[in-house]
Amino acid sequence: MQGKDGQVKQALVIGGGPAGLMAAGELARAGLRVILTDRMPTLGRKFLMAGKSGLNLTKDEPADTLLANYGNTGPIAAPLRAFGAAEVQDWARGLGQEVFTGSTGRVFPVAMKASPLLRAWLAELRALGVEMRTSWHWSDWSDGAFLFDTPEGRREIRPDVTVLALGGASWARLGSDGAWREMLARQGVDTAAFAGSNAGLSVAWSPAMERVVGTPVKGVAVHAAGAVHRGEFVISARGLEGGGIYGLSPAVRAGLPLTLDLLPDWPAQKVQARLARPRGKTSLSNHLRKVLKLDPARLALLREFAHPLPDGADLARIVKALPLRHAGLRPLDEAISTVGGICAGALDAGLMLRARPGTFVAGEMIDWDAPTGGYLITACLATGRWAGRAAATFATGGEG
Ligand SMILES: Cc1cc2nc3c(=O)[nH]c(=O)nc-3n(C[C@H](O)[C@H](O)[C@H](O)COP(=O)(O)OP(=O)(O)OC[C@H]3O[C@@H](n4cnc5c(N)ncnc54)[C@H](O)[C@@H]3O)c2cc1C
């Protein structure tokens, strides 16, 4: 598309994850010449990783329910209302990827993996004329130019409009290392420090836990300041990992105490009555296994977090509210997603940086939070689309 001056406008998108790919498509459809760059040799590496254990694209929920799952919704609320669960599913189908909804409302492509969807998506972008430059590392700004370190040496691009979609600050080996935060801060963009979200917990286990490392923990509830989290998790060598733990990240960041209910479906009186049964010569472990039906993983957690084990009513109480002693979230790089990054106040309604007119942002680099369950990719797609559209309007001199 030509601007008011009759020239074809050039757009630059930096970052080839779901947010950047979405923005690139919108800009190309609006008629701009689009260059998409990424520091990695191939695009969408984290997206592909997300598909390794089943690509959870979205959660099939109406807009209000969906939005209630996000923290710091400010800048992303309007994009999500315009492109929510139904739109994500239509979009995937439009790329030839049939989707299905699991029993909990989570939506996956039938192929489960991300690679068929990514292949179809990149083919569509190529057909729209998007030029892709991989192994192009954006390393600095100079006047109006974006400077890149490339295999052919230093390159610069002076676009009419730019969308930054550089991701969060975890799994750096897949491309998103959060190094951009300092570059934006130098430009006067307000950013918040990164912290892990959807992360495991670090626990310094005693040697006795070695025999249950790798064991799944089922049928347990974790309580954090009145909120109850139920879901499976795994005892790992360095702590606890998995869906039932990831949702606790905001509570851990807030420093709230966590307790485990090892028998959430049993009322306290039942636990107490069972424990009062005569033990005879049976060892305490066998007694607990027999009367409470505790499997080895739950028994190991009980012994680890309540050492030495109390007896009588105190034991019953601790089975229902076992303090989960941990050393905080696992290191940032291991987190499924990160919070922090660009603050709401740094953005206008089109996700343009107030400090850098003509530069828009999208995806995980904006400071919002969400649990796993498809909410992360949905927000990345929604903000990529929103920023791409607003950037096209800006470049062509239209009304935002
Ligand atoms: C193991 C795992 C499983 C996950 N599973 C799911 C899931 O099932 N469902 C879900 O909703 N979410 C899931 N996520 C989260 C989801 O993948 C991310 O939230 C999403 O990929 C973020 O998209 P993005 O486009 O903002 O950033 P990214 O996908 O991180 O893309 C950013 C891109 O920017 C590039 N880049 C960064 N800096 C530069 C630079 N200086 N110059 C040039 N390029 C640069 C990077 O190379 C990268 O390709 C998962 C994440 C992980 C790690």
The ligand as an ORCA input file, in Angstrom:
! r2SCAN-3c Opt
* xyz 0 1
  C       8.336    -25.687     26.735
  C       7.295    -24.658     26.411
  C       5.998    -25.068     26.148
  C       5.005    -24.111     25.879
  N       3.742    -24.545     25.582
  C       2.771    -23.639     25.327
  C       1.463    -24.052     24.969
  O       1.192    -25.250     24.805
  N       0.503    -23.087     24.809
  C       0.769    -21.758     24.945
  O      -0.138    -20.931     24.813
  N       2.034    -21.329     25.176
  C       3.030    -22.236     25.382
  N       4.314    -21.806     25.632
  C       4.583    -20.346     25.625
  C       4.665    -19.771     24.191
  O       5.449    -20.612     23.381
  C       5.247    -18.351     24.232
  O       4.483    -17.561     25.117
  C       5.246    -17.712     22.827
  O       6.076    -18.434     21.943
  C       5.756    -16.265     22.878
  O       5.605    -15.738     21.582
  P       6.378    -14.414     21.121
  O       6.139    -14.300     19.663
  O       6.021    -13.299     22.003
  O       7.912    -14.734     21.417
  P       8.856    -15.951     20.949
  O       8.068    -17.102     20.493
  O       9.805    -16.142     22.063
  O       9.605    -15.333     19.675
  C      10.486    -14.246     19.796
  C      11.481    -14.304     18.648
  O      12.284    -13.122     18.691
  C      13.610    -13.473     18.308
  N      14.535    -12.489     18.863
  C      14.751    -12.186     20.158
  N      15.687    -11.209     20.269
  C      16.067    -10.893     19.004
  C      16.994     -9.944     18.459
  N      17.721     -9.127     19.225
  N      17.129     -9.883     17.099
  C      16.385    -10.682     16.285
  N      15.501    -11.605     16.755
  C      15.335    -11.702     18.106
  C      13.810    -14.857     18.894
  O      14.818    -15.573     18.210
  C      12.425    -15.481     18.725
  O      12.322    -16.259     17.542
  C       5.319    -22.726     25.873
  C       6.640    -22.324     26.124
  C       7.624    -23.256     26.389
  C       9.033    -22.799     26.652
*
